[in-house]
Amino acid sequence: NMFNEFNIDNLNNLLEKLKPIGIKDYSFIEIAELLIQYYNKQENLINTSIKELHYYLYQLYKNETNNLTKINALAPIISQKKQVKNAKEVYFGKSYDCTLTEQLYSFDKSKILPSPKYYDLEKEDLKSVKEYFKWLGVAELPRYSLKKITTDKQNDYVKLVIQNLTYPFSQSGRYSGMNFETYSLFMEWIPYDKDINLKVVEYDDIEKILTSADIQSIFEWIKQDKKLKEILELDLSLIHISEPTRQRQP
């Protein structure tokens, strides 16, 4: 057991043990990442080991009063379905006052973080425990990422995105100031030999959310998620028309 070996309850002894590997001054972030890496290297990582990691790491975390930078290491987490995931794949549920998110992912409980009791942290302050898991990367609402697509105007998805822009539509970038009253006029203007670069916002399991969640949950999500509301109100499928990369066919 690493904690018994390093006598984790005594930070001075722990620091002495870590000196040979280059940690000379106490750095909570460095120690935290070292502990996480130690557990991630274990073969067949079992749930009791992960619970142990979070119990002891939280004891160190709650003594840190300064604003902590986000940790880079991917901390192993046990989900409600008792599956091992990393913290950046998991969401808070109703045990952390995030009932909406648990409803949105009702089709996959492996995305939801168990209650503090599962980690033997039920006697700790709930707000502090939630901040701890948030620091590790657990999220309150569905995560999103930007997906980059380079294609041409014949692509069905491109047609759908352009069709759903709010018209009249104003171009930006190289063609800033050009206005198009309708979808047809915009499509006619785009030459077939131009690349179209799209940056599309993609939410985690968005298709399953839309097919499984009730309409009230969807509206509540829009209400709570400022970014999602902005995407729906503005044209955030960012379109950029580049220089020709293909020769015009005869």
Disulfide bonds with the S-S distance in Angstrom:
none
